[in-house]
Amino acid sequence: MTELQFAPGYKNRRFQNWFFMGLAYAFLYWGRYNLTVAKTSLGGLMTKPTSASSSARGPSSTHFLSLLTAR
């Protein structure tokens, strides 16, 4: 079987794209579920509008980060 030939910087750039996108996804996913735990721990300190606005930022942040890493 013949090995595929890539441009010199292809593998490096591909790693950078996927690595940083993976980190962003992991942190957003982690933060989302920590908000659920924090809501039960903090009780009345975290109101309903606060938690709703925080969870709405996740998809828009992911989209923004994907635009930053795309070339």
C-alpha positions in Angstrom: 0.0 0.0 0.0 1.3 3.5 -0.9 1.7 6.0 1.9 -0.1 9.3 1.3 2.1 12.4 0.8 1.2 15.6 2.6 2.5 19.1 2.5 5.3 19.7 5.1 3.2 21.7 7.6 0.0 19.7 7.2 0.4 17.3 10.1 1.5 20.0 12.4 -1.4 22.3 11.5 -3.9 19.4 11.7 -2.6 18.6 15.2 -2.9 22.3 16.3 -6.5 22.5 15.0 -7.8 19.4 16.7 -5.8 19.8 19.9 -7.1 23.3 20.7 -10.6 22.5 19.5 -10.5 19.4 21.8 -9.3 21.5 24.7 -12.0 24.1 24.1 -14.7 21.4 23.9 -13.5 19.7 27.1 -13.4 22.9 29.1 -16.9 23.9 27.9 -18.3 20.4 28.7 -16.6 20.4 32.1 -17.9 23.9 32.9 -21.4 23.0 31.9 -21.7 20.2 34.3 -19.9 22.0 37.1 -22.6 24.7 36.8 -25.2 22.0 37.6 -23.3 21.0 40.7 -22.6 24.6 41.7 -26.3 25.4 41.4 -27.2 22.8 44.0 -24.2 23.7 46.3 -24.7 27.5 46.2 -28.5 27.3 46.5 -30.0 30.8 46.4 -26.8 32.6 45.5 -27.1 31.3 41.9 -30.4 32.6 40.5 -32.3 31.1 37.5 -31.4 33.9 35.1 -27.7 33.6 35.9 -27.6 29.8 35.2 -29.7 30.3 32.0 -27.4 33.0 30.6 -24.3 30.9 31.5 -25.5 27.8 29.8 -26.5 29.7 26.6 -22.9 30.8 26.1 -21.6 27.3 25.5 -22.8 26.8 21.8 -21.8 30.3 20.8 -18.4 29.9 22.4 -17.8 26.7 20.5 -18.8 28.2 17.2 -16.5 31.2 17.8 -13.6 29.0 18.7 -14.1 26.9 15.5 -14.0 30.1 13.5 -10.7 31.0 15.1 -9.0 27.7 14.5 -10.3 27.2 10.9 -7.9 28.3 8.1 
